[in-house]
Each structure stands twice: as C-alpha cells, then as structure tokens.
C-alpha cells in the first residue's frame, strides 16, 4: 500500500508590493525674488525685535545711572520720562518686528498657495 507523502514544505514569504514611484518635485525658481524679499524681511524683523529690545533695556538702565548726562541727548530724560520712552520703544520694536516677520510669512504662504494650485 503506497503511503502518500505530503509535498515538501517550501518556505514562502509574502511578497511585498512594489514600492510606489517617487515623483520628484522640482523647486520652482519662478518666484525667486519673492523668496529673497521674504528672507530679507524675516531677517530685518528679527534684527528690529532683538536690537530694539536691547536698545530699550540699555536706555532704561542708562536712565537710572546717568540722568544728568542723558539730559543732553533726550530733553524728557527726567528719570520717569526716560523709562517711559524705553517701555514705548520696547513695545514698538517688538510690534514692528512681528509685522515684518508676519509679512515674510505671508510671502511664503502666497508661494505655497501658488505651488499647490498649479496644474500638474
């Protein structure tokens, strides 16, 4: 009586599906000037925020240390007047710097919108 032997077990592993094709997106040089303007505005915005803040802090410190020498430069430098000028300058420099950085972001958003809506 012949005995049926099972076929030899083959070690088969599931085959991975082929990798999807990667489409290369080329960076558009179409708006190179706008990208440059956005970068310049971003740099200027940060310089205004940091520089204006440091200047305002230095002005407040100078107003406490050398009130007599400071009256030659600023007519309202009678202690509290200089501190008020320093606080206003601090707030103004932060706001102006934020608006410059925000304008740079608006430029980048416009570039991204154009890239996303471009017909392919």
Secondary structure, 3 states (H helix, E strand, C coil): CCCCCCCCCCCCCCCCCCCCCCCCCCCCCCCHHHHHHHHHHHHHHHHHHHHHHHHHHHHHHHHHHCHHHHCCCCCCCCCHHHHHHHHHHHHHHHHHHHHHHHHHHHHHHHHHHHHHHCCC
